[in-house]
Amino acid sequence: MHKIRFIIPYFGKLRSDFCFWLKSAEHNASIDFLIFTDQEICTANKNITVIKCELPFIEKIAKQKIWECCRINHPYKLCDYKTAYGELFQDYLQGYDFWGHCDVDLVFGNIRNYITDDILDNHDRIGVEGFFTLYRNNTEINHHYWNLGEDFIKKAFLDDAIYGLDEWGPGGNGGGTSNWWITHRKERLWMDMIFDSIEPYTYEFITKRAINDETTNVIFRYNNGTLMRYGLKNGKVTATETLLAHVQKRTITTETSETDKFCIIPPGRYVDYKEVITSNYLRTFTYKALLYKIKNKIRRIFNHITR
């Protein structure tokens, strides 16, 4: 079995749903997670390592391992360094076959069910999205981001602006490492859509994977390491296991204290585990979404009139 370690630098107040991310990481016991943070994170699981530090500690390592002029003046700038974590954190990756970066606004299912040894044997990069990507841990792959051009990389690492190097580059215009891999190393890139990244700015849960299999009225249910997407197809309830649910750019409310078993429902609520998911239950979110849209439209009209 290939050894995998995810690197997660996180600075500032933790999200209200961080406990659910942490529990889902703990249930992936054969995969290690290394967290650099200025927050208090308590876990007894051997696959989670927490290093308490401040953001300048990461900048200091970047200056030593990457380039002496690297700047990391705010936590969000770490997005541009994700693709360089293989070099940046090389001292913490000894003995690992793959390293990865991921966000914490998500819940994992069983990662090994989807990222199998066969996939890892035949690919050097897994995924093209910043919220979940793996790289083979060797000198060539860890150094690959320099292929974007030394001047460009140094400009990005010196600038406080976000360049999106871990994905599609400035403005999503193809200047990031994802586009480079698709263009130059596609045969060694695995990018099958096996996850559910929820579209932001809508009440209901809309994901490309759900659209592809014609599923609507989506919610998620987590049970001790297994993550299921529930929805309706042709009026019937469907249940599909998924690698992760990415709950991005939403107002989150946590209405359950149970982190081993819970549901995630629109627009961003973590609620008690529901044993039986019925079609009537799923349809309630369609009605609530419609009411949400009507209220927003009325609010916009009212704001326009009162200007």
Phi, psi and chi 1 to 4 in degrees:
 res  aa     phi    psi   chi1   chi2   chi3   chi4
   1 MET       -  128.6 -178.3 -178.7  -68.6      -
   2 HIS   -67.5  137.2  -68.3  -73.6      -      -
   3 LYS   -84.6  131.1  -71.2 -167.4   66.5  177.9
   4 ILE  -127.1  138.1  -61.8  171.5      -      -
   5 ARG  -135.6  126.7  176.9  171.4 -115.1 -172.7
   6 PHE   -91.9  139.4  -79.1   93.4      -      -
   7 ILE  -108.1  123.8  -52.6  -70.5      -      -
   8 ILE  -130.0   94.0  -56.1  101.9      -      -
   9 PRO   -80.4  129.5  -11.2   28.4      -      -
  10 TYR  -143.8  120.1 -168.5   96.9      -      -
  11 PHE  -127.7  136.3  -62.2   93.2      -      -
  12 GLY   106.4  175.8      -      -      -      -
  13 LYS   -56.6  135.0 -175.9  178.8  179.3 -179.2
  14 LEU   -70.9  148.2  -65.6  172.0      -      -
  15 ARG   -62.1  153.5  -70.3  169.7   54.4   93.3
  16 SER   -66.6  -20.9   62.7      -      -      -
  17 ASP  -102.7   16.0   56.1  -10.9      -      -
  18 PHE   -60.2  -34.3  178.7   79.0      -      -
  19 CYS   -60.3  -29.7   57.8      -      -      -
  20 PHE   -75.6  -40.0  -58.1  100.2      -      -
  21 TRP   -59.5  -46.9  175.9   89.5      -      -
  22 LEU   -61.0  -44.3 -177.5   61.9      -      -
  23 LYS   -63.5  -40.2 -179.1   58.1   68.8  173.1
  24 SER   -68.6  -30.0   71.2      -      -      -
  25 ALA   -70.8  -42.4      -      -      -      -
  26 GLU   -59.9  -36.4  -69.6  174.4  -13.8      -
  27 HIS   -70.8  -16.7  -86.6  -66.3      -      -
  28 ASN   -90.8   68.1  -78.1  -78.4      -      -
  29 ALA   -65.4  -21.7      -      -      -      -
  30 SER   -88.4    3.6   67.6      -      -      -
  31 ILE  -122.3  135.3  -65.7  174.9      -      -
  32 ASP   -96.8  147.0  -68.6  -21.1      -      -
  33 PHE  -128.2  128.9  -63.4   82.6      -      -
  34 LEU  -116.0  117.7  174.9   59.6      -      -
  35 ILE  -112.4  122.4  -54.2  171.2      -      -
  36 PHE  -101.1  123.6  -65.4   88.4      -      -
  37 THR  -158.0  157.5 -174.6      -      -      -
  38 ASP   -99.5    8.1   55.1   -1.4      -      -
  39 GLN  -102.9  163.2  -57.6  -63.1  -60.7      -
  40 GLU   -87.4  117.1  -66.7  -65.7  -24.7      -
  41 ILE  -124.5  120.4  -62.7  175.4      -      -
  42 CYS  -106.4  123.4  -62.5      -      -      -
  43 THR  -155.5  141.7  176.4      -      -      -
  44 ALA  -102.8   -2.0      -      -      -      -
  45 ASN   -73.2  135.6  -77.9   56.3      -      -
  46 LYS   -69.5  -19.9  -66.6 -178.9  178.9  179.5
  47 ASN   -85.8   -0.5   71.0  -40.9      -      -
  48 ILE  -115.0  121.9  -48.0  -71.2      -      -
  49 THR  -118.1  129.3  -59.3      -      -      -
  50 VAL  -115.6  125.0  179.2      -      -      -
  51 ILE  -111.5  114.2  -64.6  179.1      -      -
  52 LYS   -79.8  123.7 -169.2   77.6  177.2  -67.2
  53 CYS  -163.1  176.7   62.8      -      -      -
  54 GLU  -109.1  164.5  -56.7  -69.6  -24.3      -
  55 LEU   -55.9  -39.7 -175.7   59.7      -      -
  56 PRO   -57.8  -24.9  -28.0   37.3      -      -
  57 PHE   -62.1  -40.0  175.5   74.1      -      -
  58 ILE   -69.7  -40.8  -53.7  -61.4      -      -
  59 GLU   -61.8  -39.0 -176.4 -177.2   74.0      -
  60 LYS   -61.7  -43.0 -179.5  179.8  178.2 -179.4
  61 ILE   -64.6  -41.5  -61.5  176.4      -      -
  62 ALA   -59.7  -40.5      -      -      -      -
  63 LYS   -65.2  -33.4  -69.7  178.1 -178.5  -68.0
  64 GLN   -78.5  -40.3  -67.0  171.2  -13.7      -
  65 LYS   -97.2  -26.3  -60.6  -64.5 -174.1 -179.5
  66 ILE  -112.3  -62.3  -62.4  176.4      -      -
  67 TRP  -162.7  135.1  179.7   44.1      -      -
  68 GLU   -64.8  -14.3   65.3  -87.4   13.1      -
  69 CYS  -102.7    8.3  -63.8      -      -      -
  70 CYS   -55.7  141.4  -76.2      -      -      -
  71 ARG  -127.2  133.4  -71.9  160.1   51.8   97.9
  72 ILE  -135.7   85.2  -51.0  177.0      -      -
  73 ASN   -88.8  -13.4  -73.7  -14.4      -      -
  74 HIS  -149.9  150.8   53.6   91.6      -      -
  75 PRO   -56.7  -35.8  -26.3   35.2      -      -
  76 TYR   -64.5  -23.8 -166.1   41.4      -      -
  77 LYS   -63.2  -19.8 -176.8   60.2 -178.3  175.7
  78 LEU   -59.6  -21.2  -73.0  164.2      -      -
  79 CYS   -55.7  -39.1  -69.3      -      -      -
  80 ASP   -72.7  -20.3  -78.1  -24.3      -      -
  81 TYR   -93.5   -8.0  -75.6   84.2      -      -
  82 LYS   -53.6  -45.8  -76.1  179.7  176.9  179.2
  83 THR   -68.2  -12.6 -168.4      -      -      -
  84 ALA  -103.5    6.3      -      -      -      -
  85 TYR   -59.4  -29.2  -78.1   -0.1      -      -
  86 GLY   -60.0  -36.7      -      -      -      -
  87 GLU   -85.5  -44.5  -72.6 -167.3  -32.2      -
  88 LEU   -58.6  -43.2  177.6   57.5      -      -
  89 PHE  -112.0   31.0  -62.8  110.6      -      -
  90 GLN   -57.6  -31.4   58.6 -172.4  -97.7      -
  91 ASP   -68.2  -18.1  -67.1  -16.4      -      -
  92 TYR  -101.5    4.8  -58.9   90.3      -      -
  93 LEU  -117.6   12.5  -65.9  170.6      -      -
  94 GLN   -63.8  128.8  -58.4  -59.5  -46.0      -
  95 GLY    89.9   -4.0      -      -      -      -
  96 TYR   -96.4  139.8  -73.9   93.4      -      -
  97 ASP   -82.0  -33.2  -58.0  -56.0      -      -
  98 PHE  -137.6  146.9  -77.5   80.6      -      -
  99 TRP  -125.1  158.1   60.6  -91.7      -      -
 100 GLY  -147.4  168.4      -      -      -      -
 101 HIS  -128.1  147.7   52.3   75.2      -      -
 102 CYS  -151.8  159.7   66.1      -      -      -
 103 ASP   -91.7  170.4  -69.7  -11.0      -      -
 104 VAL  -109.7    7.0  -61.4      -      -      -
 105 ASP   -92.5   48.4   55.5   -8.0      -      -
 106 LEU  -154.1  169.1   55.4   81.2      -      -
 107 VAL  -127.3  130.0  171.1      -      -      -
 108 PHE   -84.3  146.6  -67.1  114.3      -      -
 109 GLY   -92.5 -147.1      -      -      -      -
 110 ASN   -85.7  102.3 -172.2  -35.7      -      -
 111 ILE   -62.0  -41.1  -64.0  172.9      -      -
 112 ARG   -65.9  -22.5  -66.2  -79.1 -173.5 -177.2
 113 ASN   -64.9  -24.4  -81.4   -2.0      -      -
 114 TYR  -111.8  -39.9  -63.2   92.2      -      -
 115 ILE   -98.7   83.1  -47.7  -60.0      -      -
 116 THR   -84.2  165.9   64.3      -      -      -
 117 ASP   -62.5  -32.9  -87.4    0.6      -      -
 118 ASP   -63.2  -42.3 -177.9   61.0      -      -
 119 ILE   -64.0  -44.2  -69.4  170.9      -      -
 120 LEU   -66.8  -35.2  -64.9  173.3      -      -
 121 ASP   -59.7  -33.8  -76.0  -20.0      -      -
 122 ASN  -108.3    5.8  -67.5  -72.3      -      -
 123 HIS  -140.3  152.6  -60.4   87.6      -      -
 124 ASP  -105.1  -20.4  -64.7  -35.8      -      -
 125 ARG  -135.2  135.2  176.1  171.0  173.0  167.3
 126 ILE  -115.5  112.4  -48.6  -61.9      -      -
 127 GLY    92.9  156.2      -      -      -      -
 128 VAL  -126.8    6.0  -67.3      -      -      -
 129 GLU  -105.2  142.8  -54.8  -70.0   -8.5      -
 130 GLY   -64.2  -23.1      -      -      -      -
 131 PHE   -79.9  -12.0   58.3   80.9      -      -
 132 PHE  -163.7  104.9 -177.0   91.1      -      -
 133 THR  -145.7  143.2  -56.7      -      -      -
 134 LEU  -122.8  146.8  -73.9  168.6      -      -
 135 TYR  -129.6  146.0  -67.5   95.3      -      -
 136 ARG   -64.9  137.1 -173.7  176.3  -60.4  -80.1
 137 ASN   -91.6   84.2 -174.9   26.1      -      -
 138 ASN  -144.6  168.9   64.3   36.9      -      -
 139 THR   -59.3  -44.6  -58.3      -      -      -
 140 GLU   -63.0  -49.0  178.7 -168.9    1.4      -
 141 ILE   -68.6  -39.4  -58.2  -56.7      -      -
 142 ASN   -64.5  -23.8  -67.8  -12.5      -      -
 143 HIS   -97.7    0.8 -164.1   72.9      -      -
 144 HIS   -61.7  -31.7   81.4  -80.3      -      -
 145 TYR   -63.6  -21.0   62.6   95.6      -      -
 146 TRP   -66.1  -17.0  -73.0  103.3      -      -
 147 ASN   -64.0  -15.3  -71.8  -50.4      -      -
 148 LEU   -71.7  -11.2  -63.5  179.2      -      -
 149 GLY   114.5  126.0      -      -      -      -
 150 GLU   -60.2  -42.6 -177.4  174.5  -19.9      -
 151 ASP   -63.5  -41.1  -70.2  -16.8      -      -
 152 PHE   -65.4  -44.6  176.4   63.6      -      -
 153 ILE   -63.9  -44.0  -69.6  -63.1      -      -
 154 LYS   -65.5  -37.1  -73.5 -176.3  174.9 -179.7
 155 LYS   -62.8  -43.3  179.9 -178.4  177.9 -177.1
 156 ALA   -65.0  -40.8      -      -      -      -
 157 PHE   -76.7  -13.9  -74.5  170.6      -      -
 158 LEU   -95.7  -22.5 -165.9   58.3      -      -
 159 ASP   -88.4  143.7 -162.8  -21.2      -      -
 160 ASP   -77.4  -18.7  -72.6  -18.6      -      -
 161 ALA   -68.7  159.0      -      -      -      -
 162 ILE   -92.4  124.9  -54.2  -59.0      -      -
 163 TYR   -99.3  -14.4  -80.4   60.9      -      -
 164 GLY    68.3   37.2      -      -      -      -
 165 LEU   -63.1  -28.5  -61.3 -176.1      -      -
 166 ASP   -74.4  -13.0   57.2  -36.6      -      -
 167 GLU  -130.0 -101.8  -66.7 -177.3  -16.6      -
 168 TRP  -112.3    5.1  -52.5  107.2      -      -
 169 GLY    86.3 -178.6      -      -      -      -
 170 PRO   -55.4  122.0  -24.9   34.5      -      -
 171 GLY    67.8   14.9      -      -      -      -
 172 GLY    68.4   27.5      -      -      -      -
 173 ASN   -97.8   20.6  -67.7  -37.9      -      -
 174 GLY    90.1   11.5      -      -      -      -
 175 GLY   -92.8    6.5      -      -      -      -
 176 GLY   -98.1 -179.5      -      -      -      -
 177 THR   -72.6  -26.2   57.6      -      -      -
 178 SER   -61.2  -46.3  -65.9      -      -      -
 179 ASN   -64.5  -37.9 -171.6   68.8      -      -
 180 TRP   -60.6  -43.8 -176.5   89.0      -      -
 181 TRP   -65.0  -42.3  -83.9   82.6      -      -
 182 ILE   -62.1  -37.0  -69.1  171.3      -      -
 183 THR   -79.1  -39.4  -57.2      -      -      -
 184 HIS  -112.3  -22.6  -61.1  -76.8      -      -
 185 ARG  -137.4   36.7  -65.1  -77.0 -175.5   87.4
 186 LYS   -60.0  -33.5 -168.1  172.0 -176.4  178.5
 187 GLU   -67.6  -17.2   74.3  -76.8   -3.1      -
 188 ARG  -108.9   10.2  -59.2  -63.4  -62.9  175.8
 189 LEU  -110.2  128.9  170.3   64.9      -      -
 190 TRP  -110.7  120.0 -168.1   76.6      -      -
 191 MET  -136.4   27.1   50.8 -171.1  -65.0      -
 192 ASP   -61.2  139.8  -73.8    4.4      -      -
 193 MET   -83.7  101.2 -174.1 -179.7  -68.4      -
 194 ILE  -119.6   12.9   50.3  174.0      -      -
 195 PHE  -126.1  173.5   53.6   79.5      -      -
 196 ASP  -123.0  101.1  -76.4  -80.3      -      -
 197 SER   -96.1  113.3 -176.8      -      -      -
 198 ILE   -78.6  129.2  -57.4  168.8      -      -
 199 GLU   -60.4  135.6  -65.9  -67.3  -35.3      -
 200 PRO   -79.1  169.6   28.6  -32.7      -      -
 201 TYR    67.6   20.0  -44.0  122.1      -      -
 202 THR  -126.7  155.6   62.9      -      -      -
 203 TYR   -72.6  -50.7 -177.0   95.4      -      -
 204 GLU   -75.1  163.5   61.8  -91.5   53.5      -
 205 PHE   -88.7  111.1  -73.4  168.4      -      -
 206 ILE  -116.9  124.0  -60.4  171.8      -      -
 207 THR  -129.9  151.0   79.3      -      -      -
 208 LYS   -62.3  -37.1  -69.2 -179.6 -179.4  177.9
 209 ARG   -65.9  -39.7 -166.6  175.7 -179.6 -144.0
 210 ALA   -67.2  -38.9      -      -      -      -
 211 ILE   -62.4  -42.0  -69.6  171.5      -      -
 212 ASN   -61.7  -35.4  -72.4  -14.4      -      -
 213 ASP  -102.0   19.1   58.3   24.8      -      -
 214 GLU    59.0   40.9  -60.3  178.4  -26.8      -
 215 THR  -102.8  133.3  -58.6      -      -      -
 216 THR  -122.2  177.3   62.3      -      -      -
 217 ASN    56.4   49.7  -55.1   76.1      -      -
 218 VAL   -80.7  137.3  169.6      -      -      -
 219 ILE  -138.5  173.0   70.1  165.2      -      -
 220 PHE  -127.2  145.7  -63.1   89.9      -      -
 221 ARG  -130.9  129.4 -171.0  173.4   76.7  175.1
 222 TYR  -112.9  135.8 -177.0   83.0      -      -
 223 ASN  -144.8   96.2 -174.4   -4.2      -      -
 224 ASN    49.3   50.0  -72.5  -75.4      -      -
 225 GLY   103.5  -12.1      -      -      -      -
 226 THR  -109.0  127.2  -60.3      -      -      -
 227 LEU  -113.7  124.3 -179.6   65.5      -      -
 228 MET  -117.6  140.7  -56.1  -66.9  -64.7      -
 229 ARG  -100.1  123.0  167.3  167.9   46.3   84.3
 230 TYR  -105.8  147.2  -77.7   81.3      -      -
 231 GLY  -170.0 -172.1      -      -      -      -
 232 LEU  -115.1  136.6  -66.2  178.2      -      -
 233 LYS  -138.2  119.1 -176.1  174.7 -178.1  178.0
 234 ASN    55.5   36.7  -62.1  -35.8      -      -
 235 GLY    80.8   -1.6      -      -      -      -
 236 LYS  -111.3  149.4  -64.8 -177.1  178.3 -179.5
 237 VAL   -73.5  130.6  176.3      -      -      -
 238 THR  -118.4  151.6   64.2      -      -      -
 239 ALA  -132.8  122.8      -      -      -      -
 240 THR  -129.5  125.5  -54.7      -      -      -
 241 GLU   -69.9  146.5 -169.4  173.1   -5.6      -
 242 THR  -140.6  154.2 -172.5      -      -      -
 243 LEU   -66.8  -43.9  165.9   65.2      -      -
 244 LEU  -160.9  158.6   60.7   84.7      -      -
 245 ALA  -117.9  117.0      -      -      -      -
 246 HIS   -96.2  105.5 -176.0 -149.6      -      -
 247 VAL   -98.8   77.4 -168.2      -      -      -
 248 GLN   -96.4  146.8   60.0  178.5  -39.8      -
 249 LYS    50.6   48.0  -61.8 -179.8  177.5   69.5
 250 ARG  -132.3  151.9  -73.3  173.4  174.5  -92.3
 251 THR   -72.7  123.1  -60.2      -      -      -
 252 ILE  -105.5  136.6  -61.2  -60.8      -      -
 253 THR  -126.0  137.9   58.6      -      -      -
 254 THR  -111.8  118.8   57.6      -      -      -
 255 GLU  -120.6   20.4  -59.0  168.9   24.8      -
 256 THR  -145.7  147.7  179.7      -      -      -
 257 SER   -98.6   -4.9   58.6      -      -      -
 258 GLU   -86.1  122.5  176.7   59.9   71.9      -
 259 THR  -107.9   -5.0   54.2      -      -      -
 260 ASP   -90.3  -26.6  -75.0  -52.3      -      -
 261 LYS  -142.0  120.5  -63.4  174.7   68.0  174.3
 262 PHE  -164.1  171.4   55.3   86.3      -      -
 263 CYS  -121.4  153.3  -70.8      -      -      -
 264 ILE  -118.5  119.5  -47.4  174.6      -      -
 265 ILE  -126.0  158.0   62.3  174.3      -      -
 266 PRO   -62.3  151.6  -24.0   35.6      -      -
 267 PRO   -87.0   -7.0   32.0  -36.3      -      -
 268 GLY   171.7   47.4      -      -      -      -
 269 ARG  -109.3  129.0  -61.5  165.6   55.5 -158.9
 270 TYR   -94.9  115.7  -71.9   75.5      -      -
 271 VAL  -127.6  173.6  -60.5      -      -      -
 272 ASP   -59.3  149.0  -71.6  -22.9      -      -
 273 TYR   -58.5  136.3 -175.6   84.0      -      -
 274 LYS  -115.1  119.9 -167.9  170.2 -177.2   63.4
 275 GLU   -67.8  -43.5 -166.0   69.5   43.2      -
 276 VAL  -117.0  122.0  179.0      -      -      -
 277 ILE  -101.5  115.0  -52.9  -66.4      -      -
 278 THR  -105.4  163.2   65.8      -      -      -
 279 SER   -65.2  -37.2   57.7      -      -      -
 280 ASN   -62.8  -39.2  -75.1  -21.9      -      -
 281 TYR   -63.3  -44.7  177.2   69.2      -      -
 282 LEU   -66.3  -35.1  -64.8  174.8      -      -
 283 ARG   -69.0  -23.1  -73.1 -169.4 -179.1   96.5
 284 THR   -60.1  -28.7   61.9      -      -      -
 285 PHE   -76.3  -24.4  -58.6  111.2      -      -
 286 THR   -66.8  -44.7  -61.1      -      -      -
 287 TYR   -64.2  -41.8  -53.9  141.8      -      -
 288 LYS   -66.6  -36.5  -69.7  178.7 -179.8  178.3
 289 ALA   -64.3  -41.1      -      -      -      -
 290 LEU   -63.7  -44.2  179.5   60.2      -      -
 291 LEU   -62.3  -39.6 -177.9   60.5      -      -
 292 TYR   -60.9  -43.8  176.0   81.6      -      -
 293 LYS   -66.4  -40.8  -69.2  174.6 -177.0  176.3
 294 ILE   -63.1  -44.6  -67.9  171.6      -      -
 295 LYS   -61.4  -41.8  -74.2 -178.2  177.0  178.9
 296 ASN   -64.5  -40.1  -86.7  -10.4      -      -
 297 LYS   -65.1  -43.3 -171.8  170.1 -176.0  178.2
 298 ILE   -62.2  -41.6  -67.4  172.7      -      -
 299 ARG   -63.5  -41.7 -171.9  179.9  -60.4  112.8
 300 ARG   -65.7  -40.5  -73.5 -164.4  -63.1  -90.9
 301 ILE   -64.2  -44.2  -67.1  172.3      -      -
 302 PHE   -62.5  -43.7  177.9   77.5      -      -
 303 ASN   -63.3  -36.6  -71.5  -20.9      -      -
 304 HIS   -67.1  -40.3  178.4   73.9      -      -
 305 ILE   -68.8  -37.3  -68.1  172.1      -      -
 306 THR   -87.3    0.8   54.9      -      -      -
 307 ARG   -71.2      -  -77.8  174.5 -174.6  169.9
